[in-house]
Amino acid sequence: MTDNAQPLLTLEPLIEAVQDGITSSGWVLSGLQKTTSHQFEGRWEGESSRSAYLFFHHDSRPDHVSIDVFLDETTKGLKGNFALVVAGPELGLLRPMPDLLEALARVAADCLTEHSDTPFVVRLRMDDPADDPRTAETELRMKLVMPREAFEAGASAVSALASAATAAFERALAHEGLRSSLTEVG
């Protein structure tokens, strides 16, 4: 049994603490992937890391909404982030990119303010170079970076952070700026 106030030093108790925090908010673990990497040459020669990707869904949310978590254990310690992932309409149906980014910045400022690092990304994807660029798939990722202090405070602190991140993502999903940004305009 893990002491919830002891610093987290390895990946497995970190995974458990994150999972506990997110599932306590009604989200369900959809998938878990673990990897181990070893660098044999170059800048990180001799370094190794273990990583985990956790994927969560909510039964009351559409399939195109998920929470993805990346966790990393390296020789320099633990790190990780939470991401709200929302698939959007085709690129040609979105508002102009500067307007979209401005709206998403407002959502991040309004809903994710208690977190210090909240980058967001709009991804575009085309499956074939011959495709019409207006049909490119869009995806929004709003991230919350886990502070090192949470790992040092232990499993209870990480679970509380995971719950708080989930609540922030729920606020973002309900925010008019996000809903109107991802509504088809055509």
Sine and cosine of phi, psi and omega as CSV:
sin_phi,cos_phi,sin_psi,cos_psi,sin_omega,cos_omega
0.00,0.00,0.71,-0.71,-0.05,-1.00
-1.00,0.05,0.69,-0.73,0.12,-0.99
-0.97,0.22,0.89,-0.45,-0.11,-0.99
-0.91,0.40,-0.21,0.98,0.00,-1.00
-0.98,-0.18,-0.14,0.99,0.02,-1.00
-0.97,0.22,0.58,-0.81,0.04,-1.00
-0.83,0.55,0.58,-0.81,0.09,-1.00
-1.00,0.06,0.78,-0.62,-0.07,-1.00
-0.88,-0.48,-0.31,0.95,-0.07,-1.00
-0.76,-0.65,0.22,-0.98,-0.13,-0.99
-0.92,0.39,-0.68,0.73,-0.14,-0.99
-0.87,0.49,-0.75,0.66,0.04,-1.00
-0.92,0.38,-0.46,0.89,0.07,-1.00
-0.92,0.39,-0.70,0.72,0.05,-1.00
-0.85,0.53,-0.73,0.68,-0.03,-1.00
-0.88,0.47,-0.68,0.73,-0.01,-1.00
-0.91,0.41,-0.68,0.74,0.03,-1.00
-0.90,0.43,-0.73,0.68,-0.01,-1.00
-0.86,0.51,-0.69,0.72,0.02,-1.00
-0.86,0.51,-0.69,0.73,-0.03,-1.00
-0.92,0.40,-0.64,0.77,-0.04,-1.00
-0.98,0.20,-0.67,0.74,-0.02,-1.00
-0.94,0.35,-0.41,0.91,0.05,-1.00
-0.92,0.38,-0.26,0.97,0.03,-1.00
-0.99,-0.12,0.16,0.99,0.07,-1.00
0.99,-0.10,-0.05,1.00,0.05,-1.00
-1.00,0.10,0.44,-0.90,-0.08,-1.00
-0.88,-0.48,0.68,-0.74,0.05,-1.00
-0.92,0.38,0.86,-0.51,0.00,-1.00
-1.00,-0.08,-0.52,0.85,-0.06,-1.00
-0.24,-0.97,0.42,-0.91,0.02,-1.00
-0.60,-0.80,0.79,-0.61,0.03,-1.00
-0.78,-0.63,0.77,-0.64,0.05,-1.00
-0.89,-0.45,0.61,-0.79,0.05,-1.00
-0.68,-0.73,0.44,-0.90,0.14,-0.99
-0.83,-0.56,0.74,-0.67,-0.02,-1.00
-0.84,-0.55,0.63,-0.78,0.06,-1.00
-0.79,-0.61,0.76,-0.65,0.04,-1.00
-0.99,-0.14,0.85,-0.53,-0.06,-1.00
-0.99,-0.15,-0.44,0.90,0.00,-1.00
-0.64,-0.77,0.29,-0.96,0.10,-0.99
1.00,-0.03,-0.35,-0.94,-0.15,-0.99
-0.84,0.54,-0.64,0.76,-0.07,-1.00
-0.97,-0.25,0.50,0.87,-0.05,-1.00
-0.79,0.62,0.76,-0.65,0.02,-1.00
1.00,0.09,-0.13,0.99,0.00,-1.00
-0.99,0.13,0.46,-0.89,0.12,-0.99
-0.64,-0.77,0.40,-0.92,0.05,-1.00
-0.57,-0.82,0.45,-0.89,0.12,-0.99
-0.86,-0.51,0.73,-0.69,-0.05,-1.00
-0.79,-0.61,0.39,-0.92,0.08,-1.00
-0.65,-0.76,0.62,-0.78,0.11,-0.99
-0.87,-0.49,0.81,-0.59,0.03,-1.00
-0.89,-0.45,0.65,-0.76,-0.03,-1.00
-0.82,-0.58,0.76,-0.65,-0.04,-1.00
-0.82,-0.58,0.56,-0.83,0.11,-0.99
-0.77,-0.64,0.22,-0.97,0.05,-1.00
-0.78,-0.62,0.75,-0.66,-0.07,-1.00
-0.87,0.49,-0.43,0.90,-0.01,-1.00
-1.00,-0.04,0.05,1.00,0.01,-1.00
-0.96,-0.29,0.44,-0.90,0.07,-1.00
-0.90,0.44,0.35,-0.94,-0.01,-1.00
-0.89,0.47,-0.39,0.92,-0.05,-1.00
-1.00,0.08,0.20,0.98,0.05,-1.00
-0.86,-0.50,0.77,-0.64,0.05,-1.00
-0.51,-0.86,0.25,-0.97,0.20,-0.98
-0.91,-0.41,0.82,-0.57,0.04,-1.00
-0.92,-0.40,0.63,-0.77,-0.01,-1.00
-0.80,-0.60,0.74,-0.68,0.10,-1.00
-0.91,-0.41,0.79,-0.62,0.03,-1.00
-0.80,-0.60,0.62,-0.79,-0.07,-1.00
-0.66,-0.75,0.76,-0.65,0.09,-1.00
-0.92,-0.39,0.90,-0.43,0.00,-1.00
-0.82,-0.57,0.06,-1.00,0.06,-1.00
-0.91,0.41,-0.27,0.96,0.03,-1.00
-1.00,-0.10,0.06,1.00,0.04,-1.00
0.90,-0.44,-0.18,-0.98,-0.03,-1.00
-1.00,-0.04,0.47,-0.88,0.16,-0.99
-0.42,-0.91,0.28,-0.96,0.02,-1.00
0.00,-1.00,0.12,-0.99,0.06,-1.00
-0.46,-0.89,0.41,-0.91,0.12,-0.99
-0.97,-0.24,0.56,-0.83,0.06,-1.00
-0.66,-0.75,0.77,-0.64,0.20,-0.98
-1.00,0.08,0.81,-0.58,-0.05,-1.00
-0.88,-0.48,0.83,-0.55,-0.01,-1.00
-0.74,-0.67,0.86,-0.51,0.10,-1.00
-0.98,0.22,0.73,-0.68,-0.03,-1.00
-0.96,-0.27,-0.06,-1.00,0.05,-1.00
-0.96,0.29,0.09,-1.00,0.07,-1.00
-0.84,0.54,0.50,-0.87,-0.05,-1.00
-0.80,0.60,-0.66,0.75,-0.04,-1.00
-0.91,0.42,-0.24,0.97,-0.01,-1.00
-0.99,-0.17,-0.06,1.00,0.02,-1.00
-1.00,0.08,0.37,-0.93,0.13,-0.99
-0.93,0.38,0.23,-0.97,0.01,-1.00
-0.82,0.57,0.59,-0.81,-0.12,-0.99
-0.83,0.56,-0.69,0.73,0.03,-1.00
-0.86,0.50,-0.63,0.78,0.04,-1.00
-0.92,0.39,-0.65,0.76,0.02,-1.00
-0.89,0.46,-0.74,0.67,-0.01,-1.00
-0.90,0.43,-0.60,0.80,0.05,-1.00
-0.90,0.44,-0.69,0.73,0.02,-1.00
-0.90,0.43,-0.66,0.75,0.00,-1.00
-0.93,0.37,-0.58,0.81,0.08,-1.00
-0.89,0.46,-0.62,0.78,0.03,-1.00
-0.91,0.41,-0.66,0.75,0.06,-1.00
-0.87,0.49,-0.73,0.68,0.00,-1.00
-0.88,0.47,-0.68,0.73,-0.01,-1.00
-0.92,0.40,-0.62,0.78,-0.04,-1.00
-0.98,0.22,-0.57,0.82,-0.18,-0.98
-0.95,-0.31,-0.39,0.92,-0.11,-0.99
-0.90,-0.45,0.39,0.92,-0.16,-0.99
-0.90,0.43,-0.48,0.88,-0.04,-1.00
-0.97,0.26,-0.10,1.00,0.00,-1.00
-0.96,-0.27,0.69,-0.73,-0.11,-0.99
-0.96,0.27,-0.68,0.73,-0.03,-1.00
-0.94,-0.34,0.91,-0.41,-0.05,-1.00
-0.71,-0.70,0.90,0.45,0.04,-1.00
-0.93,0.37,0.45,-0.89,0.14,-0.99
-0.71,-0.71,0.44,-0.90,-0.10,-0.99
-0.70,-0.71,0.66,-0.75,0.21,-0.98
-0.94,-0.35,0.88,-0.47,0.00,-1.00
-0.98,-0.20,0.60,-0.80,0.07,-1.00
-0.85,-0.53,0.61,-0.79,-0.02,-1.00
-0.59,-0.81,0.74,-0.67,0.14,-0.99
-0.86,-0.50,0.70,-0.72,-0.02,-1.00
-0.99,0.15,-0.36,0.93,-0.07,-1.00
-0.56,-0.83,0.67,-0.75,0.00,-1.00
-0.87,0.49,-0.36,0.93,0.00,-1.00
-0.99,0.12,-0.16,0.99,-0.01,-1.00
-0.91,0.41,0.46,-0.89,0.11,-0.99
-0.93,0.36,0.85,-0.53,-0.02,-1.00
-0.82,0.57,-0.47,0.88,0.01,-1.00
-0.92,0.39,-0.28,0.96,0.02,-1.00
-1.00,-0.10,0.12,0.99,0.02,-1.00
-0.84,0.54,0.63,-0.77,0.05,-1.00
-0.96,0.28,0.59,-0.81,0.06,-1.00
-0.89,-0.47,0.50,-0.87,0.04,-1.00
-0.55,-0.84,0.69,-0.72,0.05,-1.00
-0.95,-0.31,0.70,-0.71,0.11,-0.99
-0.79,-0.61,0.87,-0.49,0.11,-0.99
-0.95,-0.31,0.85,-0.53,-0.12,-0.99
-0.93,-0.36,0.49,-0.87,0.16,-0.99
-0.81,-0.59,0.89,-0.46,-0.01,-1.00
-0.99,0.14,0.73,-0.68,0.00,-1.00
-0.97,0.24,0.81,-0.59,0.04,-1.00
-0.97,0.25,0.55,-0.84,0.00,-1.00
-0.84,0.54,-0.54,0.84,-0.02,-1.00
-0.86,0.51,-0.53,0.85,0.01,-1.00
-0.90,0.43,-0.68,0.73,0.01,-1.00
-0.90,0.45,-0.64,0.77,-0.02,-1.00
-0.93,0.36,-0.49,0.87,-0.03,-1.00
-0.99,0.16,-0.29,0.96,0.10,-0.99
0.96,-0.29,-0.03,-1.00,-0.12,-0.99
-0.88,0.48,-0.65,0.76,-0.01,-1.00
-0.88,0.47,-0.66,0.75,0.01,-1.00
-0.92,0.40,-0.65,0.76,0.02,-1.00
-0.92,0.39,-0.66,0.75,0.05,-1.00
-0.88,0.47,-0.68,0.74,0.04,-1.00
-0.90,0.44,-0.65,0.76,0.05,-1.00
-0.89,0.45,-0.68,0.73,0.02,-1.00
-0.88,0.47,-0.67,0.75,0.06,-1.00
-0.90,0.43,-0.67,0.74,0.02,-1.00
-0.91,0.42,-0.64,0.76,0.04,-1.00
-0.90,0.45,-0.67,0.74,0.03,-1.00
-0.89,0.46,-0.68,0.73,0.04,-1.00
-0.89,0.45,-0.64,0.77,0.04,-1.00
-0.90,0.44,-0.66,0.75,0.04,-1.00
-0.91,0.42,-0.62,0.79,0.06,-1.00
-0.88,0.48,-0.68,0.74,0.06,-1.00
-0.88,0.47,-0.65,0.76,0.01,-1.00
-0.90,0.45,-0.66,0.75,0.01,-1.00
-0.90,0.43,-0.50,0.87,0.00,-1.00
-1.00,0.05,-0.21,0.98,-0.08,-1.00
-0.94,0.35,0.73,-0.69,0.00,-1.00
-0.85,0.53,-0.59,0.81,0.00,-1.00
-0.87,0.49,-0.61,0.79,0.02,-1.00
-0.98,0.22,-0.72,0.69,-0.02,-1.00
-0.87,0.50,-0.71,0.71,-0.03,-1.00
-0.95,0.31,-0.48,0.88,0.01,-1.00
-0.93,0.37,-0.55,0.84,-0.08,-1.00
-0.98,-0.19,0.12,0.99,0.08,-1.00
-0.99,0.11,0.68,-0.73,0.01,-1.00
-0.91,0.42,0.74,-0.67,-0.02,-1.00
-0.99,-0.11,-0.18,0.98,-0.06,-1.00
-1.00,-0.09,0.00,0.00,0.00,0.00
